[in-house]
Amino acid sequence: MYNLNEEQKESLRWIVLKIREGELGVVFDCVFFINGKFARFQGKGENITEDAPITESVLQAFKASELIFVERQEKTVLHCGLLGDRAYRAVDSNFEEINDVRVASLSEREIIWKIVISIILLGFSLAGFIFLPWASAVLWLFFLIIAYPVALAFTAANQTMDNRNLVEIYKAGLRQIPVIGRFFGNKLSS
């Protein structure tokens, strides 16, 4: 959910515009004065001379809405970057909420196939658990518990590694698992 006021939305529109025009990189560093006022971009974007509508609080609001990542490099430098294409989609949709995962647009046939494939994969994992020696079976099951949602994130949810941490990718995969996905914010209605 985008919890942004109009000033923050304008700032994001400005950032996305500068990235699309090639004046600013998808990953960028913001340098601030000691008093917290924006000074300049560091690296690509150094040549932007107009007043940038950026403050630390605006960047933190974008971070809270999962539109960008923000890491403090130094006391006055923030390393920032877009998280996937969420910022582009937010601006293009005029900040209308769009599901991060494609489940709402899946056809009934795709949902059935996903359930069938999940049952087959889980059947193999349980078979491995039953037929392997105890220590190997625990490792086998542990691996599948970790790998299954990540694999679903890349296949069914079309996630990318671009500026995403493993927790975000894992959550996207968990949203794809039938029944369990409902506990992670899946909206199955279309």
DAWOJO-V229528 format. One record per pair of residues at least 24 apart in sequence whose ideal C-beta (glycine too) atoms are under 8 Angstrom apart, sorted by sequence separation. I is the first residue (numbers start at 1). GAP is how many residues later the second one is. If there is no record, write none. Layout:
BEGIN
i=I gap=GAP
i=I gap=GAP
END
This chain:
BEGIN
i=23 gap=24
i=24 gap=24
i=30 gap=24
i=32 gap=24
i=149 gap=24
i=152 gap=24
i=23 gap=25
i=62 gap=25
i=65 gap=25
i=148 gap=25
i=149 gap=25
i=152 gap=25
i=18 gap=27
i=121 gap=27
i=149 gap=27
i=149 gap=28
i=30 gap=29
i=148 gap=29
i=18 gap=30
i=42 gap=35
i=39 gap=37
i=14 gap=38
i=14 gap=39
i=15 gap=39
i=11 gap=42
i=34 gap=42
i=114 gap=42
i=10 gap=43
i=11 gap=43
i=33 gap=43
i=29 gap=44
i=32 gap=44
i=31 gap=45
i=32 gap=45
i=7 gap=46
i=31 gap=46
i=32 gap=46
i=11 gap=47
i=30 gap=47
i=29 gap=48
i=30 gap=48
i=29 gap=49
i=8 gap=50
i=12 gap=50
i=29 gap=50
i=30 gap=50
i=7 gap=51
i=11 gap=51
i=29 gap=51
i=27 gap=52
i=28 gap=52
i=8 gap=53
i=27 gap=53
i=28 gap=53
i=103 gap=53
i=8 gap=54
i=27 gap=54
i=102 gap=54
i=103 gap=54
i=12 gap=55
i=26 gap=55
i=27 gap=55
i=102 gap=55
i=25 gap=56
i=26 gap=56
i=101 gap=56
i=102 gap=56
i=4 gap=57
i=100 gap=57
i=3 gap=58
i=4 gap=58
i=118 gap=59
i=118 gap=60
i=3 gap=61
i=4 gap=61
i=3 gap=62
i=114 gap=62
i=2 gap=63
i=19 gap=63
i=115 gap=63
i=1 gap=64
i=114 gap=64
i=2 gap=65
i=111 gap=67
i=16 gap=71
i=101 gap=71
i=15 gap=72
i=16 gap=72
i=100 gap=72
i=103 gap=72
i=103 gap=73
i=101 gap=74
i=12 gap=75
i=16 gap=75
i=84 gap=75
i=101 gap=75
i=84 gap=76
i=12 gap=78
i=13 gap=78
i=84 gap=78
i=103 gap=78
i=12 gap=79
i=83 gap=79
i=84 gap=79
i=83 gap=80
i=84 gap=80
i=82 gap=81
i=83 gap=81
i=81 gap=82
i=103 gap=83
i=104 gap=83
i=103 gap=84
i=104 gap=84
i=83 gap=85
i=101 gap=85
i=103 gap=85
i=104 gap=85
i=105 gap=85
i=9 gap=86
i=104 gap=86
i=2 gap=88
i=99 gap=88
i=4 gap=91
i=2 gap=93
i=69 gap=94
i=2 gap=95
i=1 gap=96
i=66 gap=102
i=27 gap=136
i=26 gap=137
END
